[in-house]
């Protein structure tokens, strides 16, 4: 296998087709690994990162993809999709992962001293390959738990029936009945770009307003994030993978999910709901009603085998979850000192989190300099 290095994501139809075909050969294909996702990130975030695309070839055929990026100082390497994707991985057939990973790490030694690969699924063969390849390339390897993503799985008709009954028997059905008193309730799953483009500004406004009401700043206020979501929706809708789900009452949109349907998975990626509607209708949860509607629709769609609830430990996800998928963050370093520092930082953070009293003291100490500075 030979390795070719690009500092951009080329606009190349042959590469796109081979890239996405290789994604489908993986044990767990994800929309985050596709050519379209990489193009959208590179387009929206090009001012703050430099794409680093490593492609493994067998003859003229793509055999491996490492979609990475460097910071503008060229000191650190990360996944290109690290800040936008719930899962990140090398794109490669399972039986070639070891060989491809070794080639990639050998190339990265000459580019940057630190490599941080976040959100690698524990179930992926890449994790083991990174450990072995780091040893072969004289690099230090450190892996730490990252996130647990809740999932609703239904691999059989019995599981689909069980999930469907569970939703019908819980308070979501009562919520929908209360909504119906305010007007006709409808859930739409929009897949065409023209319709999506019309609805997206409402989705953005609802997300920004909700965070503002809580004294926080929505990531959709960031122009790069907004451009990324627009670009991604247009690219994915062209492949039939984009789904913008909308819950409306009496013709008024009140909840949205910017999501995807890809390779048997329906993704709950970024939800939003109308803060003004919720303020006027206390006790109603349009976001939960929309999620229940998505899961019900998925139960009735044979090609969908799971609804992935994505990053975040929000309590409502546990009400729907039947399984979890774990990820790890992997740090590779040529510096022993950097390796030791990373391990100590992680262990210190873990110790603080395990002790509520200690965590409270640390938070107080962190706030104190800021308070003193404010008084000065």
SEKOLBA-307825 format. One line per 4 residues: number of its first residue (from 1); their letters; for each residue x, y, z of C-alpha. Coordinates in steps of 0.02 Angstrom, whole numbers, plus 32768, in hexadecimal, padded with zeros to 4 digits. Example, Ala and Ser with C-alpha at 12.3 -4.5 7.8 and 13.67 -1.06 7.14 Angstrom:
BEGIN
1> as> 8267,7F1F,8186  82AC,7FCB,8165 $
//
This chain:
BEGIN
1> xxxx> 8000,8000,8000  8043,80AD,7FD3  8014,814D,802E  7FE6,81F2,7FDA $
5> xxxx> 7FDC,8294,803E  7F63,8323,8016  7F52,83CA,8072  7E9E,83DD,8039 $
9> xxxx> 7E05,8373,8019  7E0A,8369,7F5A  7D69,8384,7EFA  7D78,82DF,7E9E $
13> xxxx> 7CE5,8270,7E70  7D4D,81D1,7E5F  7D99,81ED,7F0B  7CEC,8210,7F54 $
17> xxxx> 7CA5,816D,7F12  7D39,8103,7F49  7D40,8159,7FF3  7C88,813A,8019 $
21> xxxx> 7C91,8089,7FD6  7D1E,8068,8051  7CB5,80AF,80E0  7C31,802C,80B9 $
25> xxxx> 7CB3,7FA2,80CC  7CD6,7FD2,8180  7C8F,7F6E,8211  7C2A,8004,824A $
29> xxxx> 7C12,8084,81BE  7BE6,8134,81F9  7BB3,81D0,819A  7C40,822C,81F6 $
33> xxxx> 7CC1,81C8,8192  7C80,81F9,80E6  7CCF,8267,8062  7C3E,82E1,8073 $
37> xxxx> 7C5E,82FD,812C  7D16,8320,810D  7CEE,839B,8081  7C71,83F9,80EE $
41> xxxx> 7CEE,8409,817E  7D7B,8443,810C  7D09,84C4,80BA  7CC5,850D,815C $
45> xxxx> 7D5D,8505,81CE  7DEA,8526,8153  7E19,85C8,81AC  7E46,856D,824E $
49> xxxx> 7E8E,84C6,8215  7EEF,847A,8186  7EAC,83D6,813D  7F27,8346,813A $
53> xxxx> 7EE3,82B9,80CF  7F46,8217,80C8  7F09,819D,8043  7F48,80EB,8034 $
57> xxxx> 7F44,80A3,7F84  7F50,7FF5,7F3C  7F72,801C,7E86  7EED,809C,7E58 $
61> xxxx> 7E73,8064,7EDD  7E5C,80BA,7F85  7E83,8040,8012  7E89,80B6,80A8 $
65> xxxx> 7E59,8167,80DB  7E99,81CB,816F  7E3A,826F,816F  7EA3,82D9,81E4 $
69> xxxx> 7ED1,838F,8202  7F5C,83F7,824D  7F4C,8498,82AD  7F8C,8533,8254 $
73> xxxx> 8030,8527,82B3  804A,8477,826D  806F,8431,831B  7FDB,83BF,833D $
77> xxxx> 7F7B,8341,82D5  7EC4,8316,82F5  7E35,82C7,8297  7DF0,8345,821A $
81> xxxx> 7D42,8325,825F  7D77,8327,8316  7D09,83BB,8348  7C73,838C,82DE $
85> xxxx> 7C65,82CD,82DF  7C27,825C,836A  7C95,81CE,8329  7D3D,81DA,82D1 $
89> xxxx> 7DA2,814F,8280  7E17,811F,81F4  7DB8,80E5,815B  7DF9,803A,812A $
93> xxxx> 7DC3,7F88,810F  7DD5,7F2A,81B6  7E5D,7EB5,8176  7ECB,7F47,813D $
97> xxxx> 7EBB,7FB8,81D6  7F61,7F83,8225  7FC6,7F9E,8187  7F74,8044,8160 $
101> xxxx> 7F83,8087,8211  803D,8060,8216  8058,80BF,8173  7FF5,8154,81B5 $
105> xxxx> 8055,8160,825A  80FB,8150,8201  80CA,81E4,8193  808B,824B,8226 $
109> xxxx> 8133,823E,8281  817B,82B5,8200  80E8,832F,820C  80C2,834D,82C4 $
113> xxxx> 80FE,8314,836E  8050,8300,83BA  7FBB,82A2,8374  7F13,82A7,83CE $
117> xxxx> 7E8E,8236,8385  7DE9,8253,83DE  7D46,81F0,83E0  7D88,814A,839C $
121> xxxx> 7D03,80C3,83BA  7D3C,803F,8436  7CF7,7FBA,83C1  7D65,7FF5,8331 $
125> xxxx> 7E00,7F92,8302  7E5A,8038,82EF  7E77,8048,83AB  7EDE,7FA9,83B3 $
129> xxxx> 7F37,7FD5,8310  7F6A,8080,8355  7FB7,8030,83EF  801C,7FB3,8388 $
133> xxxx> 804F,8033,8305  8087,80AF,838A  80FB,802A,83D1  8143,8006,8324 $
137> xxxx> 815E,80C0,8305  81AD,80E4,83AF  811E,8155,83E6  80CB,815C,8491 $
141> xxxx> 8014,8125,8492  7F90,815A,8511  7ED7,812D,8504  7E51,816E,8579 $
145> xxxx> 7D93,815B,857E  7D38,81E6,8525  7C7A,81D6,8514  7BE9,815E,851A $
149> xxxx> 7B67,8178,8492  7ABA,8137,84B9  7A63,80D0,8433  79B9,8083,8415 $
153> xxxx> 79D6,7FE0,83BA  795A,7F69,8368  79AD,7ED9,830E  790D,7E70,830A $
157> xxxx> 7852,7E87,82F6  783D,7E5B,83AD  78B2,7EE8,83E0  7856,7F61,836E $
161> xxxx> 77B0,7F32,83BE  77FB,7F43,846C  783F,7FF2,8449  779B,8027,83F8 $
165> xxxx> 7736,7FEC,848E  77AE,8042,8505  7794,80EA,84AF  76D8,80D5,84A9 $
169> xxxx> 76D1,80AC,8562  7738,813F,859F  7711,81F5,85B7  773F,8220,8503 $
173> xxxx> 7694,81E7,84CC  7644,8258,854D  76B1,82E7,8511  7676,82CF,845F $
177> xxxx> 75C1,82CE,8496  75DC,8373,84EF  762F,83BB,8454  759C,8384,83EA $
181> xxxx> 752A,83F1,8453  7589,8488,840E  7575,8454,8358  759B,83C8,82DB $
185> xxxx> 7642,8375,8305  76B3,8342,8276  7763,82FA,8269  77BD,8311,81C3 $
189> xxxx> 7863,82C3,8191  78AA,8336,810B  792F,82F0,8097  7930,8367,8001 $
193> xxxx> 79A9,83F9,8006  792D,847B,7FC9  78B6,8458,805A  7945,8446,80D7 $
197> xxxx> 798C,84F0,80A4  78E3,8540,80CA  78D6,84F3,8178  798B,8503,81B2 $
201> xxxx> 7982,85BD,81E1  78F0,8597,8256  7956,850A,82A4  79EA,857F,82BE $
205> xxxx> 7981,8609,830C  792D,8590,8384  79D6,854A,83BB  7A24,85F6,83D5 $
209> xxxx> 798B,863A,8431  7982,85A4,84A5  7A37,85B5,84DA  7A27,8671,84EC $
213> xxxx> 7993,8659,8562  7A03,85EA,85CD  7A91,866A,85CF  7AFC,8601,855C $
217> xxxx> 7B3C,8611,84AA  7B01,8597,8424  7B87,854C,83B4  7B16,857F,8323 $
221> xxxx> 7B43,8634,8349  7BF0,8607,8306  7BEF,862D,824C  7C65,859C,8228 $
225> xxxx> 7BF1,851E,827C  7B5B,8566,8220  7BB6,855D,8178  7BEB,84AB,819F $
229> xxxx> 7B38,8472,81C0  7AF9,84C6,8121  7B84,847C,80B6  7B70,83D0,8105 $
233> xxxx> 7AB2,83CE,80EE  7AC4,83F8,8036  7B4A,8373,8018  7AF4,82E9,807C $
237> xxxx> 7A46,830A,8036  7A90,82EC,7F89  7ABA,823B,7FC2  7A15,821E,801E $
241> xxxx> 7A69,821C,80CA  7A29,82BF,8113  7989,82C4,817A  7948,8364,81CA $
245> xxxx> 78B9,832C,823A  7837,83B0,8268  77A9,83AA,82E7  771F,8428,82C7 $
249> xxxx> 767E,8453,8322  75F6,84AE,82C5  766E,84CD,8235  76F3,851C,82A6 $
253> xxxx> 779E,84C7,82B0  77CD,84B2,8367  7856,842D,836A  78DF,83F3,82F4 $
257> xxxx> 7966,836F,82E6  79F6,8388,826F  7A1A,82D0,8250  7A51,8249,81D8 $
261> xxxx> 7A1C,819E,8198  7AB4,813B,8164  7ADD,8082,815A  7A53,8048,81CF $
265> xxxx> 7A66,80D6,824C  79F5,816C,826B  7A57,81F2,82C7  7A15,826D,8349 $
269> xxxx> 7AA0,82EC,8327  7A68,839D,8353  79B9,83BE,8395  7964,8466,83B5 $
273> xxxx> 78BA,849E,83F1  7858,853F,83FA  787C,8590,84A3  77E8,8608,8493 $
277> xxxx> 776F,8579,8475  77B0,851B,850E  77A2,85B7,857A  76ED,85CB,8548 $
281> xxxx> 76C8,8511,8560  771E,84DB,8603  7730,8421,861B  7737,83FA,8561 $
285> xxxx> 77D7,83B2,8516  77CE,83C0,8458  7882,8381,8448  7857,82DE,84A1 $
289> xxxx> 77BA,82CC,8438  7822,82DF,8399  78A2,825F,83D3  7817,81E5,83FD $
293> xxxx> 77D0,8201,834F  7879,81DF,82FF  788F,813D,835F  77DF,8104,8332 $
297> xxxx> 7802,812A,827A  78A6,80CB,8286  784B,8035,82D0  77DD,8032,8234 $
301> xxxx> 7872,8043,81BD  78C2,7F98,819F  7968,7FDD,815F  7983,8040,8201 $
305> xxxx> 79CD,7FD6,828C  79F4,8059,830F  79D6,810C,8342  7A79,8156,8380 $
309> xxxx> 7A5E,81DF,8403  7B11,821E,83F1  7B84,827B,8468  7B46,82C1,850B $
313> xxxx> 7B07,8275,85AD  7A60,82CF,85B2  79E9,8271,8624  795E,8262,85A3 $
317> xxxx> 79CB,81F0,8538  79CA,8168,85BC  790D,815B,85AB  7923,8122,84F7 $
321> xxxx> 79CB,80C7,84FE  79D8,800B,84EE  7A94,800B,84D3  7B2F,807A,84D7 $
325> xxxx> 7BC5,8091,8466  7C68,80C8,84B8  7CF6,812E,846E  7DA9,8152,84A1 $
329> xxxx> 7E23,81E0,8483  7ED0,81A9,844C  7F6C,8213,8460  800D,81E6,8404 $
333> xxxx> 80AB,8246,842C  8163,8242,8401  8188,829C,84A5  8191,8234,8544 $
337> xxxx> 8173,82D0,85AC  80D4,82FA,854B  8099,8246,855E  80B3,8249,861B $
341> xxxx> 805F,82F3,8629  7FC4,82B4,85CC  7FB4,821D,863F  7FCA,8285,86DC $
345> xxxx> 7F4B,8305,86A0  7ECB,827C,867D  7EE6,8226,8725  7ED9,82CB,8782 $
349> xxxx> 7E38,82F6,8728  7DF1,8248,874E  7E1E,8258,8806  7DC9,8303,8811 $
353> xxxx> 7D2B,82C3,87BD  7D22,822E,8833  7D1C,82A2,88CA  7C8C,8321,88C8 $
357> xxxx> 7CDB,8383,8958  7D83,838E,88FF  7D30,83BF,885C  7CD1,844A,88B7 $
361> xxxx> 7D74,848B,8901  7DCA,848C,8858  7D39,84EB,880A  7D43,856A,8897 $
365> xxxx> 7DFF,8580,887D  7DE8,8597,87C2  7D65,861D,87DE  7DC6,867A,8863 $
369> xxxx> 7E4C,86C9,87F1  7DC4,8706,877C  7D65,8752,880D  7E01,87A6,8851 $
373> xxxx> 7E27,87EA,87A5  7D77,882F,8797  7D89,888B,883E  7E31,88D2,880A $
//
